[in-house]
Amino acid sequence: MLSFSLMSSMCSSDDDDGSPNNNSQQIAEIESTAQSGTWRITNFNDSGENETSDFNGYDFTFNSDGSLVATNGSNTITGTWSVTDDSNSSDDSSSDDDIDFNIFFPVPDDNDFEDLNDDWDVVTTTSTRIELIDISGGNGGTDMLTFERN
């Protein structure tokens, strides 16, 4: 009887939970938005420190092949990006909490672009703005990153 009720509850939660379809559609929309045009960082707050100016003059291009290119005319830094379903999320109150915007630049730890390397949580996306947040597991600090389309 116990195994039957466990199986029953497992099946019903899978059937009732439409989030994989919702997240798939939302992930596709976020990817499409990010790939439309070039972006600039209009807010980067690293645990209470405004470090937006570290990225002044850089345009970011989110390419469909997963490459992320940041250029300011004289410097070009290439990394990777992806939007994924975060299965580790313990907060299911909003479907946005279940989507990660992953950024990785292969740079040394002392490079400003290393601060962008994270699995950011998506706060909001519009056709001209992508707002991301990360709460650090280490010190509990909150980082915020906002891209706006050029």
Phi, psi and omega in degrees: 000318180299314181295324177298316180289329175295314179296320180298315181291326179293318180294315184293325180291326177293319182291321183283336186270105180271009188299325179302317178292316179298315180294321179300316180294316181294320177299315179299319179294318179295317178300315180298317178299312183298326183281354183267094175092189178254156187231157174230154178274121179254350174204124169224109181245114184257098180051047176094349179261124177282110181243025181303321184296341177299340185243013178302136177086352180271134171254136182249132177240120178264103185273154183293341179275005179092359177275148179235121184244126176246127180220144176238020180100316179251333178244138174231128178237128182247132177223205179228160177213156174199161174239123186228160174279122181270100182283351180272358184294131177263353181250107181257022183288336179220138182295334177298329180293343182265006182241128178254140173252104188266130179232134176216123171246125179281079183231162177297158182302333183271001178278138180305325183292341177297330179295339180276344183291111182188168169257085184290145171272137179281123176270300177212153171224137170230182181293343183237003186210137175232115180253129183233155179216150174217128175258117185295135176286333183286293185257359179074008178289154180251127175253140177232139182223126178234127172255138171235142183289140178287000000 
